[in-house]
Amino acid sequence: MNRTLDPCELLAAPGGMVDNIRERTNGQIVIEISSFPELGLAGPDTLRLVADGTLGMVEIYSGYIGGDLPIVDVANLWGVIGDIGTNWKTIEAVQGPIHKIIEERSNGIVLGESYYGNNYYYAAKALRSPDDLKGMKIRSHSTVLGDLINGMGADAQFVAFSEVYTALERGILDAAVTCGPCGAGLRWFEVADYLNGPIISIGVTYITINKDRWEEIPADLQAIMKEEAMAHQKENRRLVEAVWDPLGITENVAGGMEFVEFSPELKAALKQASINVVIPNWVDRNGGPDSEAVSMFNELVGPIVGVTIDANGKAIAN
């Protein structure tokens, strides 16, 4: 996705997935890491590009493909998730069915997942109450996040990750949302004064290889690739919670920002925005309350987050 992001660095690091696969296969499998900016690609194109073989392997972010395949956001209906432990449970609950759906739509095989930490508002002002967000132009990186921002009375803008620094610097954006280490990696602390949050929002990406390429690989080498992808997934999960998420705050504060933790009032408003806007809009994108997505939510995710989608497509807090 972008070389500055921690999970991407972990993939390419010495002793990481890419290195270990090359070593354990005696150089028979070599994965070349690149990024969307370097290749001139847009995140929403990833499903198509791996399906037609343009990319042999890709990291698919649910937020980027949620417009075309909204069911993948079933575990990422942010605002209604109260803590990281709950977020992990929602991710685990839908792994099997979501992997199957992505494989069908991408002509691919999902080897494992990468995880990106909680999101924060990088802003020129402190956000201490829901009223502070009214009318702000805020960068979003997914349809669900855009609905959450709009549901709070702000104006969501989709701006490429690599272009956010300049947009903040020039005042085109009033704020931008991303994970703490993600923004620190591109030095957003130079163009924003306050780190507000977090939105509990573990971002999930799916490490997916083109199926035709996969079937050309001998079974013993396939097994090595799967083992290393799962080892990466396990280590990524440990790091995102124990190291990267806390470091995302300290790095930005060291860069000159002030960390402003959301007040109980703001947390309650985020949850209500998710119930009133995020979930109903997601239901509509999936075809309504009788869709496969709603059934999956009510069966697997709703009991975890304490929300049910009714026959009219409305979200009801249990």
C-alpha positions, 0 to 999 in steps of 0.5 A: 500500500505505502512503504512508510506504513508499519505493516508494509515495513514488517512484510519487507523487513529482514526476517519478515514474510517476504525475506523468509519466503525467499530464504525457505524456498531457496529463492524459488519464490521472490516477492517484489514489494512496491506501493500504490504511489510507485505503481500509479495505482488506486486502492479501489482497483486492487480487486480487478488488478489481481483478478486479471493478473496485472498484479501477481499479489496484492494487499487488499484494504477493505476500506478501498474496495468497500464501494464495490464490495460493501459486504467486506466492511461487516467487521469495520462498521466503526463508531459502534465498536467500543474497544480493541478487544471487541474489534478483534472479536468482530474481525475473527468472527467473519474471517472465513466468509469474508476470505471466501468472498474476496477470493471469489471476486479477486480470482485469488487466494487469501494467504493472511491479513495485515492490521493497521491501528486505531484512527485519529483526527489530525486537526488544527484544533482540539475536538472536545465535543460533537459541535467541534466537528460541525462543518469541518472538511475531513479526509476519509479513506473509506466509505464507512469512515466517510459516513461516520464523519458525515454523521458527525456533521462534518464533510468527508473528503476522499484524498489520496494518502500521499496528498494529505500533507499538502492538503492540510498544509494549504488548508484544503482540509481542516483535518485528516483521519488515519492511524497514529503511526501512519500519519507520523510516518508522513510527518503530518505532525508538521501540518496539524496541531492536535491528535484527537481520538481514537476511533476504535478502528483496526484496519484489515487488509487481505494479502491475496495472490492471483489464483492462476499464479498460485496454482503454478506453485508446487504444493510444498512451496505453497505450504511455506507461503501460507505458514509465513503469511500466518506468522506475519499475521500473528506478529502484526496483530501483536505489534499493532496493539502492543507497540505501534498504536501506543507509539503512534501517540508518542511519535506525534506528540514528540513531533509537536502535537497535543493528544486530545482523548475523546470525551465520553460525550464524543464517544457516545456521539460516534456510536450514535452516528454509527447507528443512525448513519453508518450502518443504515447506509451500509445496509443500503449499499448491500441491497437492503435488510434481506441481503447476505451482508445483513444476515452475516452482521446479525449472526456474527457481528451484532451479538458482539457489538450489541446491535441488531439490524431490523427488518427495515434496515435500521440499526437497533442497540440491544 
